[in-house]
Amino acid sequence: MMNESTLKKLLAEIPRHPVGVLGDFCVDAYWELRPELGERSIETGIVTTPVASARYSPGGAGNVAANLRGLGARRIFCFGAVGDDPFGHWLSGALFPESGDAGDRLLRVGRAQYHTPVYCKPLLDGREQSRFDLGGEPIDDSEAGQLLESLETALPQLEVLIVNQQLHHGIHTDTFRREFAALLARTPRPPLVVFDGREHLDAYRGVILKINSTAASQLAFGHPEAPPERSGAAVAQRTGNEVVVTDGENGCFVFARGETTFIPAIRLPGPVDTVGAGDSFSAGFALALASGFPMTAAAEFGNLCAAVTIRKLAQTGTPSPEEITALFAESLAARSR
């Protein structure tokens, strides 16, 4: 079990290790609705729905990158696609505030049909309503080739690569998966690869799978109801990969070297919002692996990162080293009572 000295050592190690994020870069848009301020449109006769305030944050692979930066990683390389639209330009600026940031390897797709993926989340009295989704167009084979060329050039610099698969139609096309698998196979010393996805979970060998309990059950048995300790073990045996299965408020299971280890979640009182918790776990887990920690300790750190994020309500939050240290001390105090 992690102690204060181990946590301090891990947090000090994080800035030293270059990390990559390959995946579906999105924008999360939060719109605070004030329907009582609506007025009837002269043109349509329909009552408007005013948005009192709007805020935006990186989503999908973008949120993974934001978590890495929040945790103190200094060399972050991002590989994905954005559109030539206002949201694409905003996302690049949010992820890479410094002009000419060398980690910005995002492909700018100029096709008129391509739009940066955006999850538009209307909030009414603090509760999310039916979402509007923009984008979702897959990249074509030529764009996949450009993205893979950029990735191949940077791969030797990375110690760990987080592969995020968020969209059903995004960068993870048949062509991209086939060529990316070939790239990993021909790279003499590839980085550690953590695959955090919803689909294509058996696309790559030699990676570490980070999946939730529902996806693990679906992959292992074709239905979502199997307990994570059974489905995770079955996935590890089927794919030949090491696996970590997250199980919501319960914690996670690590399947490595033929052994199963349960890592309980950190439970503290107060309201929670689980949006973004999986991305925080992935970022912390991958950074701990890059820092030389074993999978069980990395999963424990991932749980700690997620525990910080779920306390941030109505936002796609990210943890900081200071928040992690404070929450860890709080959890130790709670355990000793």
ZAKOL-983570 format. One line per 5 residues: number of its first residue (from 1); their letters; for each residue x, y, z of C-alpha. Coordinates in steps of 0.2 Angstrom, whole numbers. Last residue first. Example, Ala and Ser with C-alpha at 12.3 -4.5 7.8 and 13.67 -1.06 7.14 Angstrom:
# residues 2
2 = sa = 68,-5,36; 62,-22,39 .
***
This chain:
# residues 337
337 = rsraa = -52,35,65; -36,29,57; -44,26,40; -51,44,39; -34,51,43 .
332 = lseaf = -26,41,30; -39,47,17; -37,65,22; -18,64,20; -21,56,2 .
327 = latie = -34,70,-2; -21,83,3; -7,75,-7; -18,73,-22; -24,91,-22 .
322 = epspt = -6,97,-21; -1,86,-35; -15,93,-46; -31,83,-51; -41,87,-67 .
317 = gtqal = -60,91,-68; -72,88,-83; -85,100,-74; -102,99,-66; -94,94,-49 .
312 = kritv = -76,92,-45; -76,79,-31; -75,65,-44; -58,72,-50; -49,70,-33 .
307 = aacln = -54,52,-31; -49,49,-49; -31,54,-46; -31,43,-30; -37,28,-40 .
302 = gfeaa = -24,30,-53; -11,31,-39; -17,14,-33; -17,8,-51; 1,13,-53 .
297 = atmpf = 5,4,-36; -2,-12,-43; 5,-10,-60; 23,-8,-53; 31,9,-52 .
292 = gsala = 45,14,-64; 41,32,-67; 33,28,-84; 21,16,-74; 17,30,-62 .
287 = lafga = 13,42,-77; 2,29,-85; -8,25,-70; -10,44,-66; -16,48,-84 .
282 = sfsdg = -27,33,-85; -36,36,-68; -39,55,-72; -46,49,-89; -58,37,-80 .
277 = agvtd = -63,51,-68; -68,63,-82; -87,63,-77; -89,54,-60; -97,68,-51 .
272 = vpgpl = -97,67,-32; -106,74,-17; -98,72,0; -90,59,11; -74,50,7 .
267 = riapi = -71,33,-2; -54,29,-9; -57,15,-21; -50,-3,-17; -36,-11,-27 .
262 = ftteg = -40,-29,-30; -25,-39,-36; -26,-54,-48; -11,-64,-53; -5,-73,-69 .
257 = rafvf = 9,-60,-72; -3,-46,-72; -22,-44,-69; -26,-28,-59; -43,-25,-52 .
252 = cgneg = -51,-8,-49; -60,2,-36; -78,-1,-29; -84,17,-34; -83,12,-52 .
247 = dtvvv = -75,-5,-56; -60,-1,-66; -52,-16,-75; -33,-16,-76; -26,-29,-89 .
242 = engtr = -9,-36,-94; -10,-43,-112; -11,-60,-119; -27,-56,-127; -38,-71,-122 .
237 = qavaa = -30,-74,-105; -30,-56,-100; -48,-54,-106; -53,-70,-96; -45,-63,-80 .
232 = gsrep = -53,-46,-82; -70,-55,-85; -69,-65,-69; -63,-52,-57; -74,-39,-65 .
227 = paeph = -91,-48,-61; -100,-53,-77; -116,-43,-81; -111,-34,-98; -114,-48,-110 .
222 = gfalq = -103,-56,-124; -92,-66,-112; -75,-59,-112; -77,-43,-122; -93,-38,-115 .
217 = saats = -87,-42,-97; -72,-31,-99; -82,-17,-107; -94,-17,-92; -80,-18,-79 .
212 = nikli = -71,-3,-86; -55,-5,-97; -36,-1,-95; -27,-14,-107; -9,-14,-106 .
207 = vgrya = -1,-17,-123; 9,-32,-129; -4,-36,-142; -15,-24,-151; -33,-24,-158 .
202 = dlher = -41,-34,-144; -50,-19,-136; -56,-13,-153; -70,-4,-143; -72,7,-127 .
197 = gdfvv = -54,12,-125; -40,15,-114; -25,6,-121; -9,9,-111; 7,7,-121 .
192 = lpprp = 24,6,-114; 36,14,-126; 42,4,-141; 60,-2,-142; 64,-10,-159 .
187 = trall = 48,-2,-168; 42,-15,-181; 28,-22,-171; 22,-6,-164; 21,1,-182 .
182 = aafer = 12,-14,-188; -1,-12,-175; -3,6,-180; -5,1,-198; -19,-11,-194 .
177 = rftdt = -28,0,-182; -27,15,-194; -33,6,-208; -48,-1,-199; -52,16,-192 .
172 = highh = -47,22,-175; -46,41,-179; -64,44,-175; -81,35,-179; -86,25,-163 .
167 = lqqnv = -78,39,-153; -68,38,-137; -53,27,-140; -38,34,-131; -20,26,-133 .
162 = ilvel = -9,32,-119; 10,31,-124; 23,28,-111; 42,32,-112; 42,42,-127 .
157 = qplat = 56,49,-137; 58,34,-149; 39,36,-154; 41,54,-161; 45,50,-179 .
152 = elsel = 33,36,-179; 18,46,-172; 20,60,-186; 20,46,-199; 5,38,-191 .
147 = lqgae = -5,54,-192; -1,57,-210; -6,39,-214; -22,41,-205; -26,57,-215 .
142 = sddip = -23,48,-231; -34,33,-226; -49,45,-221; -52,51,-203; -69,47,-196 .
137 = eggld = -83,60,-194; -89,61,-176; -92,80,-176; -104,89,-165; -114,81,-151 .
132 = frsqe = -129,89,-142; -133,82,-125; -149,79,-117; -149,88,-100; -135,89,-87 .
127 = rgdll = -141,94,-70; -134,110,-62; -151,119,-61; -152,115,-80; -135,111,-88 .
122 = pkcyv = -134,109,-107; -119,98,-112; -112,101,-129; -100,86,-133; -89,93,-147 .
117 = pthyq = -79,82,-160; -69,94,-171; -78,95,-188; -74,86,-204; -86,88,-219 .
112 = argvr = -77,103,-225; -61,94,-226; -46,104,-218; -41,91,-206; -27,99,-194 .
107 = llrdg = -17,84,-188; -12,86,-170; 6,84,-166; 7,98,-153; 21,92,-142 .
102 = adgse = 34,104,-149; 24,119,-142; 26,132,-156; 17,145,-146; 14,141,-128 .
97 = pflag = -4,138,-123; -3,120,-130; -19,110,-124; -30,126,-123; -23,133,-139 .
92 = slwhg = -25,117,-149; -43,115,-142; -48,133,-146; -42,131,-164; -52,115,-166 .
87 = fpddg = -67,123,-158; -67,137,-170; -65,126,-186; -51,118,-196; -55,102,-188 .
82 = vagfc = -45,92,-176; -36,76,-177; -25,65,-165; -7,64,-158; -2,73,-143 .
77 = firra = 15,74,-136; 17,79,-118; 34,84,-110; 31,93,-94; 21,81,-84 .
72 = glgrl = 15,89,-68; -1,81,-63; -11,95,-71; -2,92,-88; -6,74,-88 .
67 = naavn = -24,77,-83; -25,90,-98; -18,77,-109; -31,64,-104; -44,78,-106 .
62 = gaggp = -39,80,-124; -40,62,-127; -58,63,-123; -63,81,-118; -53,97,-117 .
57 = syras = -63,111,-107; -76,124,-112; -87,136,-102; -103,144,-107; -114,156,-96 .
52 = avptt = -132,162,-96; -138,151,-111; -155,157,-117; -168,144,-123; -178,154,-136 .
47 = vigte = -197,153,-138; -202,148,-156; -211,160,-167; -198,157,-181; -192,174,-186 .
42 = isreg = -199,185,-172; -191,173,-159; -201,172,-143; -191,176,-128; -182,165,-115 .
37 = leprl = -176,172,-98; -185,158,-89; -176,146,-99; -159,150,-90; -147,136,-96 .
32 = ewyad = -129,135,-91; -120,128,-106; -105,116,-103; -95,112,-119; -83,97,-118 .
27 = vcfdg = -71,97,-133; -64,82,-141; -47,74,-146; -49,56,-151; -33,46,-148 .
22 = lvgvp = -14,46,-146; -7,53,-130; 11,53,-127; 22,54,-112; 40,60,-109 .
17 = hrpie = 46,57,-91; 55,68,-79; 40,79,-73; 32,63,-65; 47,58,-54 .
12 = allkk = 43,71,-40; 25,65,-39; 31,47,-37; 43,51,-23; 31,61,-13 .
7 = ltsen = 18,46,-15; 31,34,-9; 35,44,6; 17,47,11; 13,28,10 .
2 = mm = 6,17,-4; 0,0,0 .
***
